[in-house]
């Protein structure tokens, strides 16, 4: 090795001890470097070996070669121009420079010069956007906005790095998920990683965007206020308590119109100081001069504003994410409406249709096992279909996606929905019987169970009969897309629901599969406000404390139910939960409720004590699954250390980042990340207390994790697609179309990162002003800030919809594996699955047929089974007939 010439050269950023260009001939080192690389290649060394010899990556080596080549070309152009200025011909210039005449013409060609100057122009642009206190996002998608290749961008960045500029990878919280976004940042010379971490709001995107034109941080215009004189309040003694939370709207009034919706969850600003919160629905015959009637369970104080909410002194006075409405008056002018929409008719119908563990664990073991088994069988069928895909790249992508969703399902523990169940917003119809419900999406005369989340147990699940012929309901709600009408007394049984936007799960229950029971005697006539008023000088409950206390008592009720607590014991816990949920709002003495209801003894009996002797808390897998735990900050294992997946087990492999920071007291602390107990459990049974229902859930979780691991393991050997230059030419127009769609999709990446940075800055400011903000409010602020930031910078995911012709091009190998992976990462998943799944003679596979038979045996109709499997009834019948025959 002593004679190896690589030992006599420095890194690509330096020549020996000195930077490139520091000698008298600024291009000499570039010539030397290119010559050295050429010499080593001539000796048979690979690019990888040469890079290792220089102590750099192949990417850095290529960037260095591009820089050196650019410097050499600049010198050659300068020499050719000097000789041309002296009157020499192209042939003579070629002889002088040792090149042919065509090469001289290329050096003097302005178009070639423009192409050659791309690196210079790009590096100048990046340099101009980076300065003191200014950092630049140069991550994925930046090249699409600049209109250059990723290689040219990397090379331009390498030029700046050779000048001392810094490049750091900074992680920023991804609002809306528990993940983080990595931002590749270009910073001025001398910038440390910690400088950027402390000031992420200074990171800007190359992609140009306009400011929000005076709009607020949270993306809404200052709301239009309605005059209080147009509002009337219907108090408890006037019947307002029977429709608490409902706002009656006079039909035909333009500025308060709900548009095409028949009902909507709204916020309406009043007089600049207050706002109405509730469900708006039309009502004929309102008092003269009044356009809105607010229903409340409060009593008249002489000031109707006392029945409303106070506006918050911040950008969004409502504290909720809203969509502002506009209307056009009779003169054709557009105006902002005082009606601000939270949800409107049609928004609820697509809410989750699965069954949560908090619901199903309070039902029978047999029902829980059946629905969990159906959920598992459906996922197993999905994996079966993916494993038979013919395109290896698509197969790998769908396997990886499947694994992630199966891992998530293993933690959330949701079961398959019962037939025709759906989420509906509740509205009051006082003239209905307490035993009835108006539900146009269900069959007249059938029994349905109503479940509100969260609920204490089967004693809070009313069963009612559908009456779709009820005159007032038909007039008020018509063929409502996702609302049901109930008698106000029914809402009281639904965990004390009101009508300001509360929803219920509606489940057909003719077979009485969903268990219900009589209301608990211990809750009869219990009014938490009367039982536990505050005493003089009592410190009120904070929002943060309310959230924590409510979580504790909810877990206690879940654990008690699973472990078979007696009705009087459940009543004690539920009474306390009713006090806690109102304690902050009505300043209730929740501490006395804790003592009177013997909550400590209930916790000890059903949750036990920890090793320190303190009450232990959540004790079943259902209540412990989502409990937060902190783990040392980590990342997926890089390819250089074996890759992110264990090739034997298929499990994800993490390595610690080792990141540290100084806490408020100045101590150095290892950074941690959030996770959950069930996500971290190698065996879900370790979180179970041993009850039958828990073991069913634990086994379900373990089975899903095993499915995820098998999918990841299979993805490692899925292979790649052979690229065909001939197919690339044959399908030139399809390839161009896919490239254009991909370019558009990738342009959103830097915009999305910029939106995340802006939103994080807004959230940080909100937290600074309100450090006691509870988790629920923080979640709202995060959602509002991110929505506004995306709108502000124009971030919008552009999904690629692959045409049949483009799919033919993909299957023929017309695009590279790398580009196909990029396309799939940004494509509409259902369309990809539709294109990739091989067509078979029969649409029902053996696995699907097994699911169909299980559901048929459970009492599902053939129409219901066919709908759930996504096949026609005729196909299902044919498959069952073949199996039977």
Secondary structure, DSSP 8 states (H G I E B T S, - for coil): -TT-GGGG---TTEETTEETT-SSSTTHHHHHHHHHHHHHHHTT--HHHHHHHHTS-HHHHHHHHHHHHHHHHHHHHHHHHHHHHTT--HHHHHHHHTS-HHHHHHHH-HHHHHHHTHHHHHHHHHHHH-BTTBEEE--TTHHHHHTS-HHHHHHHHHHHHHTT-EEEEEEEE-TTSS-EEEEEEEE-TT--HHHHHHTGGGEEESS-----TT--TTS------B-GGGEEEE-GGGTGGGGTTEEEE-TT-GGG--TT-SEEEEEEEETTTEEEEEEEEE-S---TT-SEEEE-SS---S-GGGGSEE--SSSSTTSS--EEEEEE-TTS-EEEEEEEEEEETTSSTTS--SB-HHHHTTS-HHHHHHHHHHHHHHHHHHHHHHHT-S-HHHHHHHHHHHHHHHHHHHHH--B---TT-EEEEEEE-TTS-TTEEE-TTS-TT-EEEEE-SS-SSGGG--EEEE-TT-HHHHHHHSS-SSEEEE-HHHHHHTTT--SSS-EEEEEE-TT--S------GGGTT--HHHHSB--TT-----HHHHHHHHHHHHHHHHHHHHTT--HHHHHHHHHHHHHHHHHHHHTB-HHHHHHHTTHHHHHHHHH-B-TTSSB----SHHHHTT-EEEEE-EEE--GGGT-SB-TTT--B-EEE---EEE-TTS-EEE-EEEEEHHHH-SSGGGG--S-HHHHHHHHHHHHHHHHHHHHHHHHHT-------HHHHHHTHHHHHHHHHHHHHHHHHHHHHHHHHHHHHHHHHHHHHH-TT--HHHHHHHHHHHHHHHHHHHT-----B---HHHHHHHHTT-S-HHHHHHHHHTB-HHHHHHHHS---S-S--HHHHHHHHHHHHTT--HHHHHHHHTS-HHHHHHHHHHHH-
